[in-house]
Amino acid sequence: MHDANCLFCKIAAGAIPSRKVHEDEELFAFHDIHPHAPVHFLIVPRLHLPSMAQVQAEHAGLLGRMMALAPRLALEQGCRPYPEGGFRIVVNTGREGGQEVDHLHMHVMGGPRPWARG
């Protein structure tokens, strides 16, 4: 399912340029245009889900693949390995949760602290 009006659906489809980090059949990852950390990219499912609030049991595999992909991409993008290094995973949900684009997405942020924001 794809939403023709969704910014992240358009990015995942290649209709809007991005600095791609990863892509496969289900997931697309790209650098955040306003990074809050030295390493900051987003992982989005190609399936249009507005937020975590719409996630159902049938999406468990998809979410698991997003979580499993994050550590590999974090290291590839420059995060130092655990335990001295590391990264942060953030999923904002709804306006009060800080979500700005109505498409489920995972922020992966890392690099030397302190970060300007994050």
RASULJO-V837661 format. One record per run of one state. SS is the DSSP state (H for helix, E for strand, L for the rest). FROM is the first residue (numbers start at 1). TO is the last residue. Records with the same first field share a line. If there is no record, write none. Layout:
# RASULJO-V837661
SS: FROM-TO / FROM-TO
This chain:
# RASULJO-V837661
L: 1-6 / 14-19 / 24-26 / 32-38 / 46-51 / 55-56 / 77-86 / 91-94 / 98-104 / 111-118
H: 7-13 / 52-54 / 57-76 / 95-97
E: 20-23 / 27-31 / 39-45 / 87-90 / 105-110
